[in-house]
Amino acid sequence: MIYFFADEHYQMFPGRTIYEHLPENLRRKIAFHENDWDFLEKGSWESDCELLILHMIGGTCNQPLPGDGAERAVRRYCERGGNILLLHGSSAAFWPWRWWREIVGFRWVRPNDPDNPQSSTHPQHPCEVVVAKTRHRLAAKLQNFTLPEDEIYIRLEQTAPAMTLMETTIAEGTFPQCAEAVNIWGGKMFSFIPGHKPVAASNEKLLNNIQTAIEYLTEE
């Protein structure tokens, strides 16, 4: 089973938009939860989880931070080598947990971050997201795409070795938009950042790339 936990992301509902636009045969394999951490806290999802998908930033959108039960379950999942797909700002899904901050690769830094690095930012521009110059085997399957004006997450902090698969170049510079890190237990931490407003989160090529990532992360 694939478990997908999302928040409403400031009334934009990009997690739900992505889930609802995935092919029906894939949706049947996904248990989707929005603005509800009770199941995450109980931890029963962890035993049969073949992929954890997140589209959330802990403590935002008037949602409580996931608590100790969620931390124990996510930690158990990571320690057994489970893969995680981090959509949009989900490198900050569990930002108060020290061990989490250290394994996500490129992470979104909130203003009140306990490690006190410079905060990340999200200018809003139209952008083109293109495959990076990389030998990662998934790169040949990803598609370049163009988005209308939308949030672009930039100035992330790199806390672990990561390979950039896709990037965007805007006035502020060139920034990773899709990257893979491998955590200390051998699990893949796969970040796919673009997609905030519904028109962006429902972009056909963006969705195809997310589906490609899901297939890659659930290979035997």
Buried (B, 14 or more C-beta within 10 A) or exposed (E): EBBBBBBBBEEBBBBBBBBEBBEEEBBEEBEBBBBEBEBBBEBEBBEEBEBBBBBBBBBBBEBEBBEEBBBEBBBBBBEEEBBBBBBBBBBBBBBBBEEBBEBBBBBBBBEEBEEEEEEBBBBEBEBEBBBBEBEBEBBEBBBEBEBEBBBBBBBBBEBBEBBBBBBBEBEEEEBBBBBBBBBEEEBBBBBBBBBBBBEBBBBEBBBBBBBBBBEBBBEE
